[in-house]
């Protein structure tokens, strides 16, 4: 779900946002302040592109490697990525009903590839330690 566009300059709509911004002029000043506070609690600066980049980075580096994920989102700070990650994993199954299974499956597949690559690297490390000069002694 996309955040509403607020009247008076600040647009909280995502890049894939609605064609026309809703008219919030009927809200009382208290209701408008509450709406702005609720929108500020969310992630108004995160676009659909940022979401997709985050999901791909989770797939590529694993969900726990927030430093690498943040590096893929140069306009976001590590703290923003940490906060987004916490919300993503806590609320994703609820808010991304149609996409959640597909996203989770891709991330888990990527994490399985990471684990396999780490296991292969560890085996290679162990094998090369058996030889004093593996470049000359190992047969390929």
Secondary structure, 3 states (H helix, E strand, C coil): CCCCCCCCCCCCCCCCCCCCCCCCCCCCHHHHHHHHHHHHHCCCCCCHHHHHHHHHHHHHHCCCCHHHHHHHCCCCCHHHHHHHHHHHHHHHHHHCHHHHHHHHHHHHHHHHHHHHHHHHHHHHHHHHHCCCCHHHHCCC
